[in-house]
Amino acid sequence: MQYRILLVDDEQDILDLLQYNLEKEGFQVVTAQNGSEAVVKVPEFKPHLILMDVMMPEMDGMEACREIRELPDGKSTIIAFLTARSEDYSQMAGFEAGGDDYIAKPIKPRILVSKVKAWLKRLEGQATIAQESVDTGGLVIDKEKYIVTRGTEVFHLPKKEFELLALLVSAPGRVFTRDFILNSVWGNDVIVGDRTIDVHIRKLREKIGDEFFKTIKGVGYKFEP
């Protein structure tokens, strides 16, 4: 399979540099120069991965990420932010917007290519999981369509929220440790903190219901139907 990557940045020299290095590795690459253009290109190009700058004219990366996550073709796409800001609040804002990861500028092409391969390797691993629907506690989780339903309610969750929910639901009542959750949902190649899990759990509680998710202080979380 030839993976499709959408590059989004308002600096043409960065787009040229990244496109050259990624196409050299055999990836199919399309570029956009702002968030609005990226949102339009997602349904046309159907990227497996989006590398997107945060600060851009017309529409910034955070808002573009939110809009892309609302598109059918943007639910399961990996979205990583390119940012010169490495402050903790910036990372949390990216996860809140639906991003999966980030890479700091200035970008070193060899490191970027390595991270891209790691991200796409996780995508390969997810594709090998049997596609099925899980029904528990009144929640129906469709792993193929990335849709969660409860009665007549339909929840279109961002990719990481969906994967976290699917993990917890896979063993109702089991306590999943933070380390296990990080490794299973984000992978060993991604460095994220405990607060990342807390943010995603909070979002799931807000959308699906606080009663389903139990915090085991100092250990992790469990799902109770």
C-alpha positions, -999 to 999 in steps of 0.1 A, spaced: 0 0 0 12 35 -8 3 57 21 -11 92 15 1 121 35 -13 156 35 12 184 45 -3 217 57 19 247 63 19 283 52 57 283 46 64 270 11 100 261 19 89 238 47 63 221 24 90 216 -3 115 201 22 90 177 38 74 167 5 108 159 -10 119 137 19 86 119 22 82 112 -15 118 99 -15 105 73 10 77 63 -14 48 82 2 21 99 -19 21 136 -8 -3 164 -13 2 199 2 -21 227 15 -11 262 27 -38 268 53 -64 250 74 -93 259 51 -75 243 21 -67 212 42 -103 207 52 -113 208 15 -86 184 4 -93 157 30 -125 142 13 -107 144 -21 -73 129 -11 -84 107 19 -50 109 37 -38 83 61 -17 110 79 -19 147 81 11 168 92 -2 202 100 13 235 112 -5 252 142 -1 289 133 -15 296 98 -36 323 82 -73 319 73 -77 289 96 -52 277 121 -43 240 127 -64 236 158 -96 247 141 -88 227 110 -83 196 131 -117 200 147 -134 204 114 -115 175 98 -126 152 127 -162 160 118 -156 147 83 -163 110 75 -128 107 59 -112 124 89 -123 102 117 -95 77 116 -68 98 100 -36 103 121 -32 141 127 2 153 140 9 190 145 41 208 134 47 234 160 75 257 172 58 259 206 68 230 228 50 243 259 27 219 277 -4 239 272 1 239 234 4 201 234 -28 197 255 -46 221 232 -36 199 203 -50 167 220 -82 186 229 -86 195 193 -84 159 182 -47 156 173 -28 124 179 8 137 183 31 166 175 66 172 162 86 203 171 101 228 147 128 231 134 121 198 118 149 173 111 139 153 80 154 120 93 136 123 126 104 132 108 106 102 84 112 79 114 82 93 133 60 91 102 69 54 97 61 47 134 27 64 131 18 45 100 31 12 115 5 17 143 -21 23 116 -11 -10 100 -15 -28 134 -49 -14 139 -60 -25 104 -52 -61 113 -76 -61 142 -109 -79 133 -136 -54 123 -166 -60 145 -193 -43 166 -192 -46 204 -224 -41 224 -220 -36 262 -238 -15 287 -261 -2 261 -232 11 240 -226 -3 206 -191 3 193 -186 -2 155 -149 -6 150 -151 -4 113 -170 29 110 -156 45 142 -191 51 155 -205 47 190 -243 45 195 -265 44 226 -302 39 217 -309 66 191 -278 87 200 -248 85 177 -214 96 188 -187 104 162 -155 103 184 -120 115 174 -97 86 167 -78 85 201 -110 88 221 -126 60 201 -95 37 206 -94 45 243 -131 37 247 -127 5 226 -99 -6 249 -118 0 281 -149 -17 268 -129 -47 256 -128 -59 293 -156 -44 314 -147 -41 350 -110 -46 344 -87 -19 357 -63 -7 329 -32 9 342 -20 42 328 11 26 313 -10 -1 296 -33 25 281 -5 47 269 12 17 252 -20 3 237 -35 36 224 -6 58 218 22 33 213 58 30 226 71 54 199 50 84 211 59 104 242 28 117 259 21 123 296 -5 111 320 -25 142 315 -32 131 279 -52 102 292 -70 124 317 -80 148 289 -94 120 268 -113 104 297 -128 137 305 -140 141 269 -155 106 269 -173 114 302 -187 146 288 -200 129 256 -211 94 267 -217 96 304 -197 100 336 -212 68 351 -194 45 326 -158 55 336 -143 48 370 -110 63 382 -88 40 403 -66 66 420 -30 61 414 -36 31 391 -58 39 360 -93 35 347 -120 10 341 -153 8 322 -184 -3 341 -216 -10 320 
